[in-house]
């Protein structure tokens, strides 16, 4: 997610605010599934 957003910045590929919220919400759902204290590489979300 982070890489995609950085690459999209300033281009037509940048998601609209509503789409960005949905992307972030999906990433948060993935985060909360990880065991507390475990390593989480946010670049892979």
N, C-alpha and C positions, 0 to 999 in steps of 0.2 A: 504494500500500500504506500509506504513512504517513498520508495523509489518511483513508483508510477506517478505519484502526485508531483514529485520534483521534476520529472521529465515532462509532465504535461503543463507545468507552469508557463504561462505566457503564450500558449498555443491553443488551437481549437480543440485539442484533446482534453483540456482542463474541464473537469466535471462542473456542472452547475451546482449552486449551493445545496439544493435538495438532494442531488445525486451524491455529493460529497458526504452529506450527513449519513446517507445509507451505507456508504463505503466504510465510514468510521464506525458506525453502529455494528456492522458485520465484524469488523476487526475487534471491537470490544467484546463481542460474544466469544470470539476465539480466545481472547486473553483470559477471560474468567474461567475457562475450562482447564487452564493450566494449574498444576499443583502449586500451592503457595510456596515460595522460596525456590522454585525451579527456574532455570535459565530460559529466558524468552527473548528470541532475536526478533525485534520488531520490524526489521527489514524484510522478513519473510511473511508478514501478515498480508 
